[in-house]
Amino acid sequence: MKITLKRISSWFLVIGAIFLILGLSGCKEKDDIEKTYNITYHLDGGQGLNLPVTFQTNDRLTLDSPQKAGYKFVGWYSNSDFSGEIVTEIICTCQKDLDLYAKWNEIYYLSLIGNGGQIEENTIEFTKDDEIILPIPTKNNANFIGWYSNSDFSGEMVTKIEKGTTNNVTFYAKWQDIYEVNFILNEGSLEIGNQMKFTEDDEIILPIPSKNNSLFKGWYQTIDFSGDVVTKIEKGTTHNITLYAKWERLYQLSYDANGGTMPDNYDTSYYLGEGKVLPIPTKNGYLFKGWSESPNHTIRVHFTIPISYEEDLDLTAVWEKQLYTINYVLGDEVFADKHQLFLAFFTDFYYYIVDYRQRENYLMDRGVNDLETFLSICGSYTGGAAGMGNVGNLLGQFYLRIDVGGNIDDQTADDGFIGYCLENNKYVEFVYFIQDFFYWWRLDEGYTNGPDDPEGTGSDFLASAWASVVDTAKFFYYDKDTLPSYFISKGHIPAFYDRIPYIVNLGENTFIYTYDWEEGLNLPTSLTMDGYTFVGWFDNENFEGDALEYLPTNIYHNITLYAKFVKNNNSKR
């Protein structure tokens, strides 16, 4: 290869240029590295340790915190008014000196007076920028109530130091002592254990312990159970308490209902001296007679456990077959016999005088102080034609208004009891009946003469209130077979006793008042009553459903039957 001088010169030029560039570059980097800048710290009375005082471009320097007695260092700022962000390290590409300004907050002290309590720190530093949540101290056998600014705990409770506070603070811990109830269970047990805690502000209802085969009889403050039973710890108590559980031995009860059914809830234990009332089982058709201590009922029968017993018992129910009663309700103003009609008629007469006429004093002035005395007088016979004159003397003025030749339908309640009955639709058939009876009674007695048709003739029922009420009483006093002979021989009066209104004629039937649930019962169905037709027996007073002719078996309760009668068209009622 041929190398010319010209080509050699070109190579030297290139190589020289390269060295020039490298030389210039190296000089610039060397100049920058060697350039140093100053840092000036404005400590405002503080002292700094290990603070760098110079830096070079691209250095990364961490700034330490200075110290100042009584103050907390907030941070370094690049501005004297502390604007901008806090400077914690220098990372700078600038080429100038730096000024850094220390910002301080004054330190205040929180002093916590624990009053016997335990606190991790009794003194806590803070500045105006801090919000301090106060700690919760602890103290044996005491509840912490709160922190207070005053040693006497006056004022409000404090829970924190507010931000912006610029003074020292002292707080005092308030405590409430905790007391203990110690339970001596005497072999019993409590779910909560054998101890409870309380303060003087608490009212404690004492718990009920349990013990196998034992009845808890209460808590006592003495080991011998003297004194009163304690049921609660009273508010205001400020001392520890020990309580003793008293127990009573329980004995077990087992029951054999012997075909019966036990109630939903019953006791299966008792204690000595309790006198336990035993449960009452039920059994259809049977009456419970008590509990026997043996299955064959040969040992004592009880409804209660004798107070001297102290043993477990196996009890068997004793039963007796029960018969039920039948109540026959014949209806309003329908009666099984003449005596029932007498009682009803004169009972209403008594209350007419007492309540409607307001003349109770009239009766009492004459020795009639009650209904029983009144009925006795109305049923008394002293002999002779005027043998019931006491009735007339006592009641005549209240029976009817004398109206010779008048019409009985014109009588009013204010006139007398007869008018009261007609106005109130009571005993109407009987009123007309007794008017006819009175005519024939007076006729057969010989007090008057008249034809066999009494209407408008002969002795007038309204002519004498005394005679009318006396003969009404005589009607009830006599029976068909006990009339004086001259009435029987003439034959008019006896016939009246065969057609008394409201009296049911059973014919060959009888009322059976006992029901045997194993046998059932045929009911009397051939009832007759003057002016009415018997429809049948019903098991309800509204006569709903079908009439009954037979009571089936297996009815296990007392029975009420209602007789339904339908009035005939010719009835005056």
Secondary structure, DSSP 4 states (H G I P E B T S, - for coil): ----HHHHHHHHHHHHHHHHHHHHHHHHHHHHHT-EEEEEEE-TT-B-SS---EEETT-EEEPPP-B-TTEEEEEEESSTT--SPPB-EEE----S-EEEEEEEEE-EEEEEE-TT-B-S-SEEEE-TT--EEPP--B-TTEEEEEEESSTT--S--B-EEPTT--S-EEEEEEEEE-EEEEEE-TT-B-TT-SEEEE-TT--EEPP--B-TTEEEEEEESSTT--SPPB-EEPTT--S-EEEEEEEEEEEEEEEE-TT-B--SS---EEETT--PBPP--B-TTEEEEEEESSTTS-S-EESB--TT--S-EEEEEEEEE--EEEEEE--TT-BSSHHHHHHHHHHHHHHIIIIIS--HHHHHHTT--SHHHHHHHHT---SSTTTTHHHHHHHHHHH----TT--GGG--TTT-HHHHHHHTTSSHHHHHHHHHHHHHHHHHHTS----S--TT-SS-TTS-HHHHHHHHHHHHH--TTTS-HHHHHH-HHHHHTTS-TTBPB-TT-----EE-TTT-EEPP---BBTTEEEEEEESSTT--SPPBSEEPS---S-EEEEEEEEE-TT---
